[in-house]
Amino acid sequence: MVEFCPECSNLLRRQVIGESKTLVCKCGFQKDLSQNAEDIKNNTKLKEEALNKNLIIVSQADKISVHPIVKKFCPKCTSKDAEAWQEQTRSADEPSTSFFRCVECKHTWREY
């Protein structure tokens, strides 16, 4: 993890001074990195609680499709509807590649 000096905003560099690990700045600021097991356990617990509080589980049915639906036959399941989009996969003087994803089975294919 990258940390910056609160006094001068320079990058803090890791150094071992004696037996302890510290982050040191050119301006003289030092931050001790040694933590006991209790502090680490508390920090981990707080982070897990925050993550669980803000976690949103999205099911496959809730996902929003941003691509237009076109009439295209799927080569895998013969469904008639597919999402469509285009990407420039080759040089600029060649046509773009059209991609399709079946609405039913999620099979993806391309056409040049």
Secondary structure as GFF3:
##gff-version 3
##sequence-region A 1 112
A	DSSP	beta_strand	13	17	.	.	.	ID=ss1
A	DSSP	beta_strand	20	24	.	.	.	ID=ss2
A	DSSP	beta_strand	30	32	.	.	.	ID=ss3
A	DSSP	alpha_helix	37	54	.	.	.	ID=ss4
A	DSSP	three_ten_helix	60	62	.	.	.	ID=ss5
A	DSSP	beta_strand	69	71	.	.	.	ID=ss6
A	DSSP	beta_strand	81	87	.	.	.	ID=ss7
A	DSSP	beta_strand	97	102	.	.	.	ID=ss8
A	DSSP	beta_strand	108	111	.	.	.	ID=ss9
###
